[in-house]
Amino acid sequence: MSRPAVPLHAKHPSFAAMSDIPASAPLRTVVVLAFDDHLLLNAAGPLEVFAAIPRILRGDFAAHPPYRLLIASPQGGQVMSISGIAVSTCSLEQIDQQAPEIDTLIVAGGPGMAALEANEHARDWLRRRATEIRRLCSIGTGAFALAAAGLLDGRKVVTHWKFTEELQTRYPAVLCQPDGLYLHDGNLWTCGGATAGIDLALGLVEQDLGPQAALSLARYFTVFLWRSPEQSQLSASLDAQSRALRTDPDVRLARLHAWIAGNLNGDLRVERLAEQFGMSPRHFARAYVAATGETPAQAVENLRLEAAGRLLKTTREPIKRIAETVGFGREERMRRVFQKQWGTSPLSYRTQAASPLPVQQTGGPAPLAIALQGLAL
């Protein structure tokens, strides 16, 4: 028995028809292209960011939402996500009628991508509409559909880390980047996967409405704003957890890494970690190297370095305070680690950061506190 559809574009106030938006309001049409067996978060994640603007930013946006949101599929009607939730969509012909001008097109990814790639009608539609779309985007394996339409030849793109090699092999004219959360190449925006789609959507909002609007949305969704596009899709903590799980089926080491990430400015010497793990320091150090391929001290240093880099990019906090916050203690110690691992100083790293830094606002959490919210995730 099929599940009831979720007609997002019909019932959500932000999915209103063009006639429901005052003509004087700046309006950008965002179309998400979905299909049977798509990943629901690929489509819903970015849409939730855009749809939240009227109720989060309020002011003029409450009366005049800046985005009109539509969900499309090649055939229209209900499409079933891989999670079993059906979504009501417009056909490509209906999109042509309802949205003669598309500002942003986002192609979702998911296990059903092979059928979308092979759909000649969808490929022709993408080629035809791409010439007039201001921004062309893909989430995860959504890049395969754009590549099949010939829209990624000679372009730098990222996709989910698991499918990078396949994308490059099947479409050799595409300049696949080996890693990165998301990538902005001209009018093309691509990203690595489901949650990275939220980062991508925040970047689009920042481009349209400014950094403070994106910061307010990031705070609402409790995510990091301005996660660096070149940041690895697997964080230092997640990478360490993944390596540990290969040899630690009881997940104790994986849980230890989460604890470390939440206590970066505490005592993280091997004796303290061994105590947390319930082993003698010597036994723990040997077991840790055998499980992860690095020493406990190296793992702690990597986690602190990653946290420091994030804070340098997302706050205006003094470098000295950041060094204390992430557990390096002295600024000089942090400088040596930056130079050793990244070949630059903390100051140069901050200066060279491509994304703008938010100005600290009054009446809310300081940027440092906001950026630290997810360090233990």
C-alpha positions in Angstrom: 0.0 0.0 0.0 1.4 3.4 -1.0 1.9 6.0 1.7 0.1 9.3 1.7 1.8 12.0 -0.3 3.3 15.0 1.4 2.3 17.9 -1.0 4.9 20.4 0.2 4.4 22.8 -2.6 0.6 22.9 -2.0 0.3 23.1 1.8 3.3 24.9 3.1 2.8 28.7 3.0 6.2 29.2 1.6 5.3 26.9 -1.3 2.7 29.4 -2.5 1.7 30.1 -6.1 3.1 33.1 -7.8 -0.2 35.0 -7.4 0.0 34.7 -3.6 3.2 36.8 -3.4 2.9 40.5 -3.7 4.3 41.7 -7.1 6.5 44.2 -5.3 8.4 41.5 -3.3 11.7 40.3 -4.7 11.0 36.7 -5.6 13.4 33.9 -6.7 12.0 30.6 -7.9 13.9 27.5 -6.5 13.1 24.2 -8.1 14.3 20.9 -6.6 14.4 18.0 -9.0 13.5 14.7 -7.3 12.7 11.2 -8.5 11.7 7.8 -7.2 14.2 6.5 -4.6 15.7 9.9 -4.0 17.2 10.7 -0.6 14.5 12.8 1.2 17.1 14.9 3.1 18.7 15.9 -0.2 15.5 17.6 -1.2 14.1 18.6 2.2 17.3 19.9 3.7 17.8 22.9 1.3 14.1 23.5 1.0 13.8 23.8 4.8 16.5 26.5 4.8 14.6 28.6 2.2 11.2 27.9 3.8 12.4 29.0 7.2 13.2 32.5 6.1 9.8 34.2 6.7 9.4 32.9 10.2 13.0 33.2 11.3 14.1 36.5 9.7 10.6 38.0 9.9 10.3 41.7 9.1 9.6 42.2 5.4 10.3 38.6 4.7 7.3 37.5 6.8 5.0 39.3 4.4 7.1 38.8 1.3 9.0 35.5 1.2 12.0 35.9 -1.0 11.8 32.4 -2.5 9.1 30.5 -4.3 9.7 26.8 -3.8 8.7 24.0 -6.2 9.5 20.3 -6.4 9.7 18.6 -9.8 10.2 15.1 -11.2 10.4 13.9 -14.8 6.8 12.5 -14.8 5.2 14.6 -12.0 2.8 13.3 -9.4 4.0 11.3 -6.4 7.6 10.2 -6.1 8.7 7.8 -3.3 11.8 8.7 -1.4 14.1 6.0 -0.3 12.8 6.4 3.3 9.3 5.5 2.2 7.8 9.0 2.3 6.0 10.0 -0.9 6.3 13.6 -2.1 4.0 15.3 -4.5 5.8 16.9 -7.5 5.2 18.9 -10.6 6.1 17.5 -14.0 8.8 19.2 -16.0 6.0 20.5 -18.4 4.2 22.0 -15.4 7.5 23.6 -14.3 7.8 25.1 -17.7 4.4 26.6 -17.4 4.6 27.7 -13.7 8.2 28.8 -13.7 9.3 30.3 -17.0 12.2 31.8 -15.1 14.1 29.6 -12.6 16.6 31.3 -10.4 18.0 28.1 -8.8 17.7 24.5 -9.7 18.8 21.8 -7.2 19.1 18.2 -8.3 18.7 15.8 -5.4 20.7 12.5 -5.2 19.9 9.0 -4.1 19.8 5.3 -5.1 17.3 6.1 -7.9 19.8 8.3 -9.7 20.5 5.7 -12.5 17.0 6.0 -13.8 17.2 9.8 -13.9 20.5 9.6 -15.7 18.9 7.4 -18.3 15.8 9.5 -18.7 16.3 11.2 -22.1 13.4 13.6 -21.5 15.0 14.8 -18.2 18.4 15.2 -19.9 16.9 17.3 -22.7 15.0 19.4 -20.2 18.1 20.0 -18.1 20.1 21.1 -21.1 17.4 23.4 -22.3 16.7 25.1 -19.0 20.3 25.3 -17.8 21.1 28.1 -20.3 18.7 30.4 -18.5 19.1 29.3 -14.8 21.2 31.6 -12.6 22.4 28.9 -10.3 22.7 25.2 -11.1 23.1 22.9 -8.0 23.4 19.3 -7.1 23.3 17.4 -3.8 25.5 14.3 -3.6 24.9 12.0 -6.5 22.7 14.6 -8.1 25.9 15.5 -10.0 25.5 12.4 -12.1 22.3 13.8 -13.7 24.0 17.0 -14.5 26.9 15.2 -15.9 24.7 12.9 -18.1 23.2 16.1 -19.6 26.7 17.3 -20.5 26.4 20.3 -18.1 29.6 19.5 -16.0 32.1 19.1 -18.8 35.2 21.1 -17.9 33.6 22.1 -14.5 35.0 21.5 -11.0 32.5 19.5 -9.0 32.3 17.5 -5.8 29.9 14.6 -5.0 29.6 12.2 -2.2 33.0 10.8 -1.3 31.8 7.2 -2.0 31.0 8.0 -5.6 33.8 10.4 -6.6 35.8 7.8 -8.5 32.7 6.5 -10.3 31.7 10.0 -11.4 35.2 10.7 -12.7 35.5 7.3 -14.5 32.1 7.5 -16.2 32.4 11.2 -17.1 36.1 11.9 -17.7 35.4 15.5 -18.9 34.2 16.4 -15.4 36.9 17.8 -13.1 36.0 15.8 -10.0 37.5 17.1 -6.8 38.5 14.3 -4.4 37.0 15.8 -1.3 35.2 18.8 0.1 31.8 19.6 1.6 30.7 21.8 -1.3 32.1 23.7 -4.3 31.1 26.9 -5.9 32.4 27.2 -9.5 30.8 30.1 -11.3 27.0 29.5 -11.4 27.5 25.8 -10.5 27.2 24.7 -6.9 27.8 21.1 -5.9 28.1 19.4 -2.6 29.1 16.1 -1.0 26.0 14.7 0.5 22.8 15.2 2.5 23.8 17.4 5.3 26.2 19.3 3.1 23.1 20.3 1.1 22.2 22.5 4.1 25.6 24.1 4.0 25.1 24.7 0.3 21.7 26.3 0.9 23.1 28.6 3.5 25.7 29.7 1.1 23.0 30.4 -1.5 21.1 32.5 1.1 24.3 34.3 2.0 24.8 35.2 -1.6 21.3 36.5 -2.0 20.5 38.0 1.4 23.8 38.6 3.1 25.8 36.9 5.9 23.7 38.0 8.8 20.6 36.3 7.3 22.5 33.1 6.8 23.9 33.3 10.3 20.4 33.6 11.8 19.3 30.6 9.8 22.4 28.6 10.9 21.7 29.4 14.5 18.1 28.2 14.1 19.1 24.9 12.5 22.0 24.6 15.0 24.6 24.0 12.3 27.9 25.7 11.5 27.7 28.7 9.1 30.6 29.1 6.7 31.9 25.6 7.0 34.8 25.7 4.6 34.0 24.3 1.1 37.4 22.5 1.1 36.8 21.0 4.5 36.8 17.2 4.4 33.5 15.5 4.1 34.7 13.3 7.0 35.7 15.5 10.0 38.7 14.6 12.1 36.5 13.2 14.7 34.3 11.2 12.3 37.4 9.9 10.5 38.9 8.8 13.8 35.7 7.1 14.8 35.4 5.3 11.5 39.0 4.0 11.7 38.4 2.9 15.3 35.2 1.0 14.4 37.1 -1.2 11.9 38.8 -2.9 14.8 36.6 -2.0 17.8 33.2 -3.5 17.3 32.1 -2.6 20.8 32.3 1.1 19.8 34.2 2.2 22.9 36.9 4.0 20.9 34.3 5.7 18.7 32.5 7.0 21.8 35.8 8.1 23.3 36.4 10.4 20.3 33.0 12.0 20.8 34.0 12.6 24.4 37.4 14.1 23.4 35.7 16.5 20.9 33.4 17.7 23.7 36.3 18.3 26.1 39.0 19.8 23.9 40.1 22.4 26.5 40.4 19.8 29.3 43.1 17.4 30.3 43.6 15.0 27.4 46.9 13.4 28.3 47.1 9.7 27.6 46.7 9.0 31.4 43.3 10.8 31.4 42.2 9.1 28.2 43.2 5.7 29.5 41.2 6.4 32.7 38.2 7.3 30.6 38.6 4.1 28.6 39.2 1.9 31.7 42.8 0.8 30.8 46.3 1.4 32.0 48.1 4.2 30.1 50.6 1.8 28.5 48.0 -0.7 27.4 45.6 2.0 26.1 48.3 3.7 24.1 49.3 0.4 22.4 45.6 -0.5 21.7 44.8 2.9 20.4 47.7 2.9 17.8 46.7 -0.6 16.8 43.1 0.4 16.2 43.5 3.8 14.6 47.1 4.0 13.2 48.0 7.1 15.2 48.9 7.9 18.7 46.3 9.4 21.2 48.3 12.6 21.2 48.1 12.9 17.4 44.4 12.3 17.5 43.9 15.0 20.1 46.1 17.4 18.1 44.1 16.8 14.9 40.8 17.4 16.7 42.0 20.6 18.3 43.5 21.8 15.0 40.2 21.2 13.2 38.3 23.1 15.9 40.7 26.0 15.8 40.4 26.3 12.0 36.7 26.4 12.2 36.7 29.1 14.9 39.2 31.2 13.0 36.9 31.1 9.9 33.6 31.6 11.7 34.4 34.1 14.5 36.4 37.3 15.1 37.6 36.0 18.5 41.3 36.8 19.3 43.7 34.0 18.3 44.9 33.8 21.9 41.4 33.0 23.1 40.8 30.4 20.4 44.0 28.7 21.4 42.8 28.5 25.0 39.3 27.4 24.0 40.4 24.4 21.9 43.0 23.2 24.4 46.3 24.4 22.8 46.7 26.7 25.8 49.3 29.1 24.5 49.0 30.9 21.2 52.6 29.9 20.3 51.8 26.2 20.7 48.9 26.5 18.3 51.0 28.4 15.8 53.6 25.6 15.7 50.9 23.0 15.1 49.4 25.1 12.3 52.8 25.5 10.7 53.6 21.8 11.0 50.3 20.4 9.7 49.0 23.1 7.4 52.1 25.1 6.5 50.7 28.4 7.6 50.1 30.5 10.7 46.6 30.9 12.4 46.6 34.6 11.3 47.3 33.7 7.7 44.8 31.0 7.8 42.1 33.4 8.9 43.2 36.1 6.4 43.1 33.7 3.5 39.7 32.2 4.4 37.4 32.7 1.5 34.2 33.2 3.4 33.4 36.5 5.1 33.4 36.7 8.9 30.3 37.6 10.8 30.2 40.7 12.9 29.4 39.9 16.5 25.8 40.9 17.3 24.4 41.9 20.7 21.4 40.3 22.3 22.4 36.7 21.3 25.2 34.1 21.8 28.7 35.2 20.8 29.9 33.7 17.5 32.4 31.6 19.5 29.7 30.0 21.4 27.6 29.4 18.3 30.6 27.8 16.5 31.3 25.6 19.4 27.8 24.2 19.6 28.5 21.2 17.4 32.1 20.4 18.2 31.1 17.3 20.0 28.9 16.0 17.3 
